[in-house]
C-alpha cells in the first residue's frame, strides 16, 4: 500500500518503525523531520507545501498545530520569500537578518555576520548565548570584543536598550579589559584591577582604565614568574599606546603586598 504524499518509512537501530517527511522545492530536497505516525508526517508535508507553493502562509502565523517545528517554519519562509536556503532559523531583511531562538525570541544581526551564523547554531543556557566553535563554547559577545563575564550596563551597553539587537552600531564597549572593573563613588569614577588565583586579589585602584589594565598585566607576569602559577591568563592589549609609555607605566606600578606574600 502506497504511503501518503511526502512520507517515507525509516527504522531505528532497534528495528522500530517511524516515519519521515520531506519536500522538494526549486530542486532542493528538504527534510521536515521524524514523526510517530504516517498521518503526522503527511500533515507536516502539507504545511510545508502550503508555505512554499502558496501565498497564504506568513512567518508570524506559526502555531504548534502546524506539525513542523518553529525552526523549520522559519527556514521554509525564508527560502520561499528570499530565495536562500539556510539550515538555521534565519530570516533575511534588507539591511539585517533575524535569528530566532524560539517563537518569542528574535535576535537581530548585521549582514556581515550572516555567513557565520548560517553555519553556527546559537544556544542559550541561563541567559548565556553561545555557539560551538571547534569544540568550544564561544560567547557570541566575544565577536564585539566583550570579555567573558562582562556585565551589561557596566562593561558594555545596548544603545537602544534592546538586548536582542546585536547589530554592531547598537553595542558600545565601555570596558574592553580583563581583570578590570569600573566603580563610581561620590560622583567619582575609579578602576579596580583584580587577579583571580583561588579567589580574587585586588591589585589596586587607578584613575584610568588603561593603567588598571597594565597593572593587571604586571600582576599576571609576576605570579607566573615568582609564584609558579601557570594558569592561562589572558593579558590586555592597550590600543593607541606606544611601547615607551606602556613600559614607563608598567615599571612604575607597584606590586600588591598580598600578591608578594601569596
C-alpha positions as CSV (number, residue, x, y, z in Angstrom):
1,X,0.0,0.0,0.0
2,X,1.4,3.4,-1.1
3,X,2.3,5.9,1.6
4,X,0.7,9.3,1.9
5,X,2.4,12.0,-0.1
6,X,5.7,13.3,1.2
7,X,6.2,10.4,3.6
8,X,8.6,7.5,3.8
9,X,9.4,4.8,6.3
10,X,12.5,4.6,8.4
11,X,13.8,2.3,11.1
12,X,15.6,2.9,14.4
13,X,18.6,0.7,15.3
14,X,16.3,-1.5,17.4
15,X,14.1,-2.1,14.4
16,X,11.3,0.2,15.5
17,X,9.5,1.8,12.6
18,X,8.9,5.5,12.3
19,X,8.1,8.0,9.5
20,X,10.0,10.8,7.9
21,X,8.7,13.6,5.8
22,X,10.3,15.7,3.1
23,X,9.5,18.1,0.3
24,X,11.3,19.3,-2.8
25,X,11.4,23.0,-3.8
26,X,13.5,24.6,-6.5
27,X,15.3,21.3,-7.0
28,X,16.3,21.1,-3.3
29,X,15.3,18.2,-1.2
30,X,14.3,19.4,2.3
31,X,13.8,17.1,5.3
32,X,10.9,18.1,7.5
33,X,11.6,15.8,10.4
34,X,10.6,12.5,12.0
35,X,7.2,11.5,13.2
36,X,5.5,8.7,15.1
37,X,2.7,8.3,12.6
38,X,2.3,8.4,8.8
39,X,-0.6,10.9,9.1
40,X,1.5,13.4,11.2
41,X,4.4,13.1,8.7
42,X,1.9,13.8,5.8
43,X,0.4,16.8,7.6
44,X,3.9,18.2,8.0
45,X,4.4,17.8,4.3
46,X,1.0,19.6,3.6
47,X,2.1,22.5,5.9
48,X,5.4,22.8,4.1
49,X,3.7,22.7,0.7
50,X,1.4,25.5,1.7
51,X,4.3,27.6,2.8
52,X,6.3,27.0,-0.4
53,X,3.7,26.9,-3.1
54,X,1.1,29.4,-1.9
55,X,1.0,33.0,-0.7
56,X,-1.3,32.3,2.3
57,X,1.3,31.5,4.9
58,X,3.1,34.2,6.8
59,X,6.1,34.0,9.2
60,X,4.2,35.4,12.1
61,X,1.3,32.9,11.7
62,X,3.1,29.9,13.4
63,X,1.1,27.6,15.6
64,X,2.1,24.4,17.3
65,X,-0.8,22.8,15.3
66,X,1.3,23.2,12.2
67,X,3.1,19.8,12.7
68,X,6.5,21.2,11.9
69,X,8.9,22.9,14.3
70,X,9.2,26.6,14.5
71,X,12.8,26.3,13.4
72,X,11.7,24.6,10.1
73,X,8.9,27.1,9.8
74,X,11.4,30.0,9.7
75,X,13.7,28.2,7.3
76,X,10.9,27.5,4.8
77,X,9.5,31.0,4.9
78,X,13.0,32.5,4.4
79,X,13.6,30.1,1.5
80,X,10.3,31.0,-0.1
81,X,10.5,34.7,0.4
82,X,14.2,35.4,0.0
83,X,15.3,32.6,-2.3
84,X,18.1,31.4,0.0
85,X,18.1,28.1,1.9
86,X,19.8,28.4,5.3
87,X,19.7,25.5,7.7
88,X,19.5,27.7,10.8
89,X,16.3,29.6,11.8
90,X,17.4,32.8,10.0
91,X,15.1,35.2,8.2
92,X,16.7,37.8,5.9
93,X,15.7,41.5,5.9
94,X,17.0,44.3,3.6
95,X,19.8,45.5,5.9
96,X,20.0,42.9,8.6
97,X,18.8,39.4,9.5
98,X,16.9,37.8,12.3
99,X,18.0,34.7,14.1
100,X,15.1,33.1,16.0
101,X,16.0,31.2,19.2
102,X,12.3,30.4,19.6
103,X,8.9,31.8,18.6
104,X,9.3,34.6,21.2
105,X,13.0,35.4,20.9
106,X,14.2,37.2,17.8
107,X,17.9,38.3,17.7
108,X,19.0,40.9,15.1
109,X,22.4,40.9,13.4
110,X,24.2,42.8,10.7
111,X,24.6,41.0,7.3
112,X,28.3,40.9,8.0
113,X,27.6,38.0,10.4
114,X,25.3,36.1,8.1
115,X,27.9,33.5,6.9
116,X,29.0,32.8,10.5
117,X,25.5,32.3,11.9
118,X,24.4,30.3,8.9
119,X,27.0,27.8,9.9
120,X,26.9,28.1,13.7
121,X,23.8,27.4,15.8
122,X,23.1,29.7,18.7
123,X,22.4,28.1,22.1
124,X,21.1,29.6,25.3
125,X,21.7,28.5,28.8
126,X,20.9,30.6,31.9
127,X,20.7,33.7,29.7
128,X,24.1,33.0,28.2
129,X,24.2,32.9,24.4
130,X,27.0,30.8,22.8
131,X,27.9,28.8,19.7
132,X,30.0,25.7,19.5
133,X,33.2,26.6,17.6
134,X,35.9,23.9,17.1
135,X,34.5,22.1,20.1
136,X,34.5,25.1,22.4
137,X,31.5,27.1,23.7
138,X,32.1,30.7,22.5
139,X,30.1,33.6,23.9
140,X,28.6,35.5,20.9
141,X,29.5,38.7,22.7
142,X,33.2,37.9,22.1
143,X,32.6,39.0,18.4
144,X,32.3,42.5,19.7
145,X,35.4,42.5,21.9
146,X,33.4,41.9,25.1
147,X,35.2,39.7,27.5
148,X,33.7,36.7,29.3
149,X,31.8,37.6,32.5
150,X,31.4,41.2,31.4
151,X,28.4,42.9,33.0
152,X,25.8,44.6,30.9
153,X,25.4,48.3,31.8
154,X,28.9,48.4,33.3
155,X,31.2,46.8,30.7
156,X,29.0,47.2,27.7
157,X,25.6,48.6,26.7
158,X,22.9,48.2,24.1
159,X,22.4,51.7,23.0
160,X,18.7,51.4,22.2
161,X,18.0,49.3,25.3
162,X,17.1,46.3,23.2
163,X,19.2,43.4,24.4
164,X,18.2,41.3,21.4
165,X,19.7,43.8,18.9
166,X,23.2,42.6,18.2
167,X,23.9,44.9,15.3
168,X,27.3,46.5,15.6
169,X,26.2,50.1,15.8
170,X,24.0,49.2,18.8
171,X,26.7,47.8,21.1
172,X,29.1,50.0,22.9
173,X,32.0,48.5,24.8
174,X,32.7,50.6,27.9
175,X,35.4,48.3,29.4
176,X,37.4,46.2,27.0
177,X,39.9,44.9,29.5
178,X,40.4,41.7,31.5
179,X,40.8,42.0,35.3
180,X,39.4,45.5,35.4
181,X,36.1,46.7,36.9
182,X,34.6,50.2,36.9
183,X,33.3,51.8,40.1
184,X,31.6,55.1,41.0
185,X,31.6,56.7,44.4
186,X,30.5,60.2,45.3
187,X,30.3,61.0,41.6
188,X,33.9,59.9,41.1
189,X,34.9,57.1,38.7
190,X,37.8,54.8,39.5
191,X,39.0,51.5,38.2
192,X,39.9,48.4,40.2
193,X,42.3,45.7,38.9
194,X,41.9,42.2,40.3
195,X,43.5,38.9,39.5
196,X,41.9,35.5,40.3
197,X,44.0,32.9,42.0
198,X,41.8,30.6,44.1
199,X,39.9,33.8,44.9
200,X,40.2,37.4,43.8
201,X,43.2,39.5,44.8
202,X,42.9,43.3,44.5
203,X,45.9,44.7,42.7
204,X,45.0,48.3,43.2
205,X,42.7,51.2,42.4
206,X,43.5,53.5,39.5
207,X,42.4,56.7,37.8
208,X,42.2,55.3,34.2
209,X,41.1,52.1,32.6
210,X,44.4,51.8,30.8
211,X,46.6,52.0,33.9
212,X,44.4,49.4,35.7
213,X,44.7,47.1,32.6
214,X,48.5,47.5,32.7
215,X,48.5,46.8,36.4
216,X,46.6,43.5,35.7
217,X,49.2,42.6,33.1
218,X,52.1,43.2,35.5
219,X,50.3,41.1,38.2
220,X,50.0,38.3,35.7
221,X,53.7,38.4,34.8
222,X,54.6,38.5,38.5
223,X,52.6,35.5,39.6
224,X,53.7,33.4,36.7
225,X,57.4,34.2,37.2
226,X,57.6,34.3,41.0
227,X,54.7,32.2,42.3
228,X,55.0,29.3,39.8
229,X,51.3,29.8,38.7
230,X,50.7,28.5,35.2
231,X,47.1,29.5,34.8
232,X,46.3,30.6,31.2
233,X,45.6,34.3,32.0
234,X,44.5,36.5,29.1
235,X,46.5,39.7,29.1
236,X,45.4,43.1,27.9
237,X,46.4,44.8,24.7
238,X,46.4,48.6,25.2
239,X,45.4,50.3,21.9
240,X,46.8,53.7,20.9
241,X,49.7,53.5,23.4
242,X,53.3,53.4,22.3
243,X,55.9,51.0,23.8
244,X,57.8,53.7,25.7
245,X,54.6,54.9,27.5
246,X,53.5,51.4,28.3
247,X,56.9,50.4,29.8
248,X,57.0,53.5,32.0
249,X,53.6,52.9,33.4
250,X,54.3,49.2,33.8
251,X,57.6,49.8,35.6
252,X,56.1,52.5,38.0
253,X,53.1,50.3,39.1
254,X,53.9,48.7,42.5
255,X,53.0,45.0,43.1
256,X,50.4,44.4,45.8
257,X,51.8,43.1,49.1
258,X,49.0,40.4,49.0
259,X,50.5,39.0,45.8
260,X,54.0,39.2,47.1
261,X,53.0,37.3,50.2
262,X,50.8,34.8,48.4
